[in-house]
Amino acid sequence: MYIKKILLVIVIAGMLVGGAFAYMVYSAFFIPNTQFSNEVAYVYIPSDSNFEQVKEIMVPLLKDLKTFESAADKKGYSANVKAGKYAIKKGMSNNDIVNSLRSGNIPVKVAFNNQETLADLAGRISLQIEADSTALVKSFMDQEFLSTKGFNEKTALSMYIPNSYEFFWDTSAEGFRERMFKEYTRFWNDNRQDKAKSLGLTSSEVITLASIVHKETAKVDERPRVAGVYLNRLRTGMMLQADPTVIYAIKRHTGNFDTIIKRVLYKDLELDSPYNTYKVAGLPPGPIAMPDISAIDAVLNPEKHEYFYFVANVENFGYHKFAKTLAQHNRNKEQYVRWINSQKINR
């Protein structure tokens, strides 16, 4: 009888210990362990992070760091941290949290357009993925990469087609650059390449001309007509005489791309620069900015006409008046000059 009592006590004690252990395991794995009020919190785990750094990131989001640490150890995450962006939902258990951190790397939307320089592009991208602007610029300007892909320092900006793309947040500078080259080759499909060839231009030259068209007019519906003017000039051997190229030449000469120039002066036209299309025939050596896709397609699908000149239309702001002859253009220009003088725009 005495032995039975001892066995019963042992069994009960075992059940209690087992129950306590089971509760501890259950608590560590399956009880909600978040302490934020939003429906979801996003965490960013940098590359080369260890579990100690992960815990520092997670502290503000968790009720109990110890149980999270225990669950991470048992599931093998603490020895296999992965960089990226992760979603932690309100009310998640440690088991759910660890599962999310192990395999829930979320893509981020990366968007860019209208950048004037590779440094501007790098600054824009560095706000959206982990790679910093210094690493991005270095990768953009890597001479071996550029020569292998058919670019140089002056045409390198041509490779980046403005759009919205999905990337993992922890994408490296080199990874971003490689992906952008793939997007570039995808953009330049057979149809676009055939259209470029029919114009006697390379894809890079199309983008260079598109950058001028882009700067000349913000009106998408007017871009094919503006493109037609410049193509007419190129075809007949006229100089492009594009004011945006002069503005770019000034910025490049001074090294100040933040300069705002609203009016090109006659003295500016004398600047010695391969980008000054008032002094140098043909296209500049590279794009003067990153053109929108609409500007690129405007060059590839230009309006066919006999216009060789255009000037801002002060009767319909944002648009231009086009002319076939210099005499007609000079009359249109007089109206514009009177207006700009009345506005006292000297620079």
Rosetta blueprint (number, residue, H / E / L):
1 M L
2 Y H
3 I H
4 K H
5 K H
6 I H
7 L H
8 L H
9 V H
10 I H
11 V H
12 I H
13 A H
14 G H
15 M H
16 L H
17 V H
18 G H
19 G H
20 A H
21 F H
22 A H
23 Y H
24 M H
25 V H
26 Y H
27 S H
28 A H
29 F H
30 F H
31 I L
32 P E
33 N L
34 T E
35 Q L
36 F L
37 S L
38 N L
39 E L
40 V E
41 A E
42 Y E
43 V E
44 Y E
45 I E
46 P L
47 S L
48 D L
49 S L
50 N L
51 F H
52 E H
53 Q H
54 V H
55 K H
56 E H
57 I H
58 M H
59 V H
60 P H
61 L H
62 L E
63 K L
64 D L
65 L H
66 K H
67 T H
68 F H
69 E H
70 S H
71 A H
72 A H
73 D H
74 K H
75 K L
76 G L
77 Y L
78 S L
79 A L
80 N L
81 V L
82 K L
83 A L
84 G E
85 K E
86 Y E
87 A E
88 I E
89 K E
90 K L
91 G L
92 M L
93 S E
94 N H
95 N H
96 D H
97 I H
98 V H
99 N H
100 S H
101 L H
102 R H
103 S H
104 G L
105 N L
106 I L
107 P E
108 V E
109 K E
110 V E
111 A E
112 F E
113 N L
114 N L
115 Q L
116 E L
117 T L
118 L H
119 A H
120 D H
121 L H
122 A H
123 G H
124 R H
125 I H
126 S H
127 L L
128 Q L
129 I L
130 E L
131 A L
132 D L
133 S H
134 T H
135 A H
136 L H
137 V H
138 K H
139 S H
140 F H
141 M L
142 D L
143 Q H
144 E H
145 F H
146 L H
147 S H
148 T H
149 K H
150 G L
151 F L
152 N L
153 E L
154 K L
155 T L
156 A H
157 L H
158 S H
159 M H
160 Y L
161 I L
162 P L
163 N E
164 S E
165 Y E
166 E E
167 F E
168 F E
169 W L
170 D L
171 T L
172 S L
173 A H
174 E H
175 G H
176 F H
177 R H
178 E H
179 R H
180 M H
181 F H
182 K H
183 E H
184 Y H
185 T H
186 R H
187 F H
188 W L
189 N L
190 D H
191 N H
192 R H
193 Q H
194 D H
195 K H
196 A H
197 K H
198 S H
199 L L
200 G L
201 L L
202 T L
203 S H
204 S H
205 E H
206 V H
207 I H
208 T H
209 L H
210 A H
211 S H
212 I H
213 V H
214 H H
215 K H
216 E H
217 T L
218 A L
219 K L
220 V H
221 D H
222 E H
223 R H
224 P H
225 R H
226 V H
227 A H
228 G H
229 V H
230 Y H
231 L H
232 N H
233 R H
234 L H
235 R H
236 T H
237 G L
238 M L
239 M L
240 L L
241 Q L
242 A L
243 D H
244 P H
245 T H
246 V H
247 I H
248 Y H
249 A H
250 I H
251 K H
252 R H
253 H H
254 T H
255 G L
256 N L
257 F L
258 D L
259 T L
260 I L
261 I L
262 K L
263 R L
264 V L
265 L L
266 Y H
267 K H
268 D H
269 L H
270 E H
271 L L
272 D L
273 S L
274 P L
275 Y L
276 N L
277 T L
278 Y L
279 K L
280 V L
281 A L
282 G L
283 L L
284 P L
285 P L
286 G L
287 P L
288 I L
289 A L
290 M L
291 P L
292 D L
293 I H
294 S H
295 A H
296 I H
297 D H
298 A H
299 V H
300 L H
301 N L
302 P L
303 E L
304 K L
305 H L
306 E L
307 Y L
308 F L
309 Y E
310 F E
311 V E
312 A E
313 N L
314 V L
315 E L
316 N L
317 F L
318 G L
319 Y L
320 H E
321 K E
322 F E
323 A E
324 K L
325 T L
326 L H
327 A H
328 Q H
329 H H
330 N H
331 R H
332 N H
333 K H
334 E H
335 Q H
336 Y H
337 V H
338 R H
339 W H
340 I H
341 N H
342 S H
343 Q L
344 K L
345 I L
346 N L
347 R L
